[in-house]
Amino acid sequence: MEKGYVVIRKRGADRIRRGHLWVYRSDVVDNNDASPGSIVAVRDERGAVLGKAFFSSKSQISLRLLTRNDAPAVSIDERFFQQRIAEADRLRERLDVDPLLSRRIYSEGDLFPGLIVDRYNDRLVVQSLIQATDVLQPVVTNILQERYRPRSILFRNDSKVRELEGLELKQEVIGEPLPETIVVNEDGKEIAIALASGQKTGSYLDQRDNHRAARRYARGQALDAFSYAGGFAVQIADRCESVEAVDLSAAAVAKASENAERNGLKNIQCIEANAFDFLRERHREGRRYDIIILDPPAFAKNKESLEGALRGYKEINNRAMRLLRSGGILITCSCSHHVSEALFAEMLADAAKDAGCWTRVLERRTQSADHPILLTVPETLYLKCFVLEILGDSILT
Ligand code: SAH
């Protein structure tokens, strides 16, 4: 499958040697007319081979490394990718990840750049995000069919990031046609998921471990803000007196209600509202909660929007802190890659200062274990989740 080689500058080579997988276009000296989405050898200007990579003709990221092995005998063929997928399976087995409801391939985190594979029982939802994974679609389809024997594979190639690669946005089903929703079992709760029309690949598998963690703190009056299909609400409700699940999207609220009903959870109230307004309104009413979950979408889409994003995060976190009873729990998340954990913690400290409370960090969490993080590829870590105990004066005097 490989063809040709690309020469890169020292800066790019150093980055690869430090363990990153990406080479930016500005670090490419000569791409030797490599074809879009091909697999190429990567060389530095002295001719030393650094490994083999996916080449992209359109993206700012020209190369994504697949292997550091420079032996010419290591060929990148169907077997190579089969092994990558087998390795990803082995990792998940060791981590005791649910085989029927999990991310099986997490792009760079599984050393398979550009490919996302989520499994929902006997259906797979795949995202191909770069040129090379589009070229490899038949190969990937073969491997996945052989390995998981799914009833259908849905290629949800409708993610906006494909535009950066010059790829069209589309969906394609292989195998049986898909029903509008399927029902999966998440830790004993039945959750209906719209694979083709839902957000992401239908659900937020990256929050599953945090849904589970939230159960430990659940009690009293709960608020699940930015609730989508009720991921947190459904998991905590049987330990709470009441749960309000708030989302701006009518479709999400309908799904959350359906999921609450399906599990016989009568104490969940699903509310269609802007969470910013909702928090303000509840504050004005003098309402109090024992646990609040904040799981907003990425406010910082790029570096330019960082400042505004931090203001947004601070506002909702400040409001939530003031709405909690002393000793209450705030589970607060950010999935903005541009907001580092340190920056997130700093923002939370600012919010606490304005709220006049102390906050104790009970847990610092991240995305679920089936979204593995490469230490030297910081982009693989995007989800921050703090579990905070809010300490007002009453608990301390
Ligand atoms: N907590 C969910 C995932 C949340 S994703 C889970 O664990 O499954 C973020 C959600 O925020 C989306 O459903 C989106 O519709 C919603 N959203 C975006 N802006 C919002 C706003 N201003 N107010 C309320 N919800 C909002």
Residues whose N, C-alpha, C, O or C-beta is under 5 A from the ligand:
A	BS01	SAH	Y204 Q207 F226 S227 Y228 A229 G231 F232 V246 D247 L248 S249 A252 A273 N274 A275 F276 D295 P296 P297
